[in-house]
Amino acid sequence: MTETKVPKDGEFDQGRLWYSRRGNVLTIGLTSRAIDTLGDLEAIDVPEEGDHFDAGDDFVTVEGTRGSIEVSLPTKGLVVEVNAATGDLTAIADDPLEEGWLVRYQIDDLNALLEL
């Protein structure tokens, strides 16, 4: 029986969000495509460290001049870290793939990533 390999990184939500996985912890951020689609960022609503979420719950909302994104994941889990830079919208927009990550989220079911 062949084991399915769970990807270490990828995109989801129609390419608007990226994730990088280390073990069962995902670092999640906006893609450049999302920044372009949203326009100038106006607000980012992130959870607090230690918050638990169920599959399908919205846990991050990003608002821009041309729309908004509500982020949800297909598995329950725990917010283990929130990037302090989420208070600096320019930093998030200028470097969304490195310094501009949003949340680190410990997921309960790695196989759920295969469905993203």
C-alpha positions in Angstrom: 0.0 0.0 0.0 1.4 3.4 -1.0 1.2 6.2 1.4 0.0 9.5 -0.1 2.5 12.3 0.5 1.0 15.4 2.0 2.5 18.5 0.4 4.9 20.7 2.3 3.7 23.9 0.6 1.0 25.0 -1.8 -1.8 27.4 -2.5 -5.5 27.2 -1.7 -8.7 29.4 -1.9 -8.3 29.7 -5.7 -4.7 30.7 -5.4 -5.3 33.6 -3.1 -3.6 32.0 -0.1 -0.3 30.1 0.4 0.7 27.7 3.1 4.0 26.2 4.1 3.9 23.1 6.3 6.4 22.0 9.0 5.0 18.9 10.6 1.4 19.6 11.3 1.8 23.4 11.6 0.9 25.5 8.6 2.2 29.1 8.1 -0.5 30.8 6.0 -0.3 34.1 4.1 -1.7 36.0 1.1 -0.3 35.4 -2.4 0.7 38.3 -4.6 -2.4 37.4 -6.7 -4.6 38.1 -3.6 -2.9 41.4 -3.0 -3.5 42.5 -6.6 -7.1 41.4 -6.4 -7.8 43.1 -3.1 -6.2 46.4 -4.0 -4.9 48.5 -1.1 -5.3 46.5 2.2 -7.6 48.2 4.6 -7.9 45.7 7.5 -6.9 42.2 8.6 -8.8 40.5 11.3 -6.8 37.6 12.8 -7.6 35.3 15.7 -5.6 35.2 18.9 -3.0 32.6 19.7 -4.6 29.7 21.4 -7.9 30.0 19.6 -9.4 26.7 18.4 -11.4 26.4 15.2 -13.6 23.7 13.6 -13.4 22.7 10.0 -15.1 25.3 7.8 -14.9 28.1 10.4 -13.7 31.5 9.1 -10.6 32.4 11.0 -9.0 35.2 9.1 -10.6 38.1 7.2 -8.7 40.4 4.9 -10.3 43.5 3.5 -9.1 45.7 0.6 -10.3 48.5 -1.5 -11.6 46.1 -4.1 -13.0 43.2 -2.0 -12.4 40.9 0.9 -11.2 37.3 1.6 -12.5 35.1 4.4 -10.1 32.3 5.2 -11.2 28.9 6.4 -9.5 25.5 6.5 -10.9 22.0 6.0 -9.8 20.7 9.4 -10.0 21.7 13.0 -7.0 23.0 14.7 -5.3 25.6 16.9 -3.8 29.0 16.2 -0.2 28.7 17.5 1.2 32.1 16.4 -0.1 35.3 14.8 2.4 37.5 13.0 2.9 40.8 14.7 3.2 42.4 11.3 -0.5 42.0 10.6 -0.8 45.4 12.3 1.3 46.9 9.5 -0.8 46.5 6.3 2.0 48.0 4.1 4.5 45.3 5.4 1.9 42.5 4.5 1.3 44.0 1.0 5.0 44.6 0.3 6.3 41.1 1.3 3.3 38.7 1.6 5.5 35.6 1.0 8.1 36.1 3.7 7.7 38.7 6.4 4.0 39.2 5.6 2.7 35.7 6.7 -0.5 35.9 8.7 -1.0 32.9 11.0 0.6 29.7 12.1 -2.1 27.0 12.5 -1.7 23.5 13.9 -4.0 21.2 12.0 -5.5 18.0 13.3 -5.7 16.2 10.0 -2.8 16.4 7.6 -4.8 14.5 4.9 -7.2 17.5 4.7 -4.4 19.3 2.8 -4.9 16.9 0.0 -8.4 18.5 -0.5 -7.3 22.1 -0.7 
